[in-house]
Amino acid sequence: METPILLSIVEMGGYPDFSTLYRRAGFLPEKAHSMRKAQLWLKRNRPAVVVAEFHFDPELRDRMSNLESLLAGLQRYAPAAKVIVFIQQEHRSRLEKVRSRYSVHGALDYPIDEALLEKLLEQIEGEE
């Protein structure tokens, strides 16, 4: 059986590199440093999990955050992929609006609690 792929999209960072945790949880980690690069990557690859940062931007006209384009692409290219979001606590209500249209498996507030991230990954691995 092939090792499931986890795509980590690190646009802003400011938290540890969780690649070791991803491997320990049974995933093959891949990384993209922009949403644009992640979208291109998704056209050729099918991740089991995507970990992405939520960035609210009031300047966006047709969407609320950086996630909508990613989530729409996942629906097309990898509809079974589970999404975990890293988010600032004050933007949770905005994420809930996104969740009303797209599936998000879990969300973790900054600073990211490694034990909670590992627990989410174990839940996903148990579902596969």
Residue pairs with C-beta under 8 A, 6 or more apart in sequence:
3 26
3 27
3 28
4 26
4 27
4 28
4 47
4 48
4 49
4 125
4 128
5 27
5 28
5 29
5 30
5 45
5 46
5 47
5 48
5 49
6 22
6 25
6 27
6 28
6 29
6 30
6 47
6 48
6 49
6 50
6 51
6 121
7 30
7 31
7 32
7 38
7 41
7 42
7 45
7 47
7 49
7 50
7 51
8 18
8 19
8 22
8 29
8 30
8 31
8 32
8 50
8 51
8 52
9 31
9 32
9 33
9 34
9 35
9 38
9 50
9 51
9 52
9 53
9 70
10 31
10 32
10 33
10 53
11 33
11 34
11 35
11 53
11 55
11 66
12 53
12 55
14 110
15 86
15 110
15 111
15 112
16 112
16 114
18 29
18 51
18 112
18 114
18 117
19 29
19 31
21 114
21 117
21 118
21 121
22 28
22 29
22 121
23 29
24 118
25 118
25 121
25 122
25 125
26 121
26 125
27 48
27 49
27 121
27 125
30 41
30 45
30 47
32 38
32 41
35 52
35 66
35 69
35 70
38 50
38 52
38 70
39 69
39 70
39 73
42 73
42 74
42 77
42 78
43 77
46 77
46 78
46 81
47 78
47 81
48 80
48 81
48 82
48 124
48 128
49 81
49 82
49 83
49 84
49 105
49 121
49 124
50 70
50 74
50 78
50 81
50 82
50 83
50 84
51 83
51 84
51 85
51 86
52 66
52 67
52 70
52 83
52 84
52 85
52 86
53 66
53 85
53 86
53 87
54 65
54 66
54 67
54 85
54 86
54 87
54 88
54 91
54 94
54 95
54 98
54 107
55 65
55 66
56 64
56 65
56 91
56 94
57 64
57 65
57 66
63 69
64 94
64 97
64 98
65 91
65 94
65 95
65 98
67 85
67 95
67 98
67 102
68 98
68 101
68 102
71 83
71 98
71 101
71 102
71 103
71 104
72 102
74 81
74 83
75 102
82 105
82 124
82 127
83 102
83 103
83 104
83 105
84 104
84 105
84 106
84 107
84 108
84 117
84 120
84 121
85 95
85 104
85 106
85 107
85 108
86 107
86 108
86 110
86 112
87 95
87 107
87 108
87 109
87 110
88 109
88 110
89 109
89 110
92 107
92 109
95 104
95 107
98 104
105 120
105 123
105 124
106 120
106 123
108 116
108 117
108 120
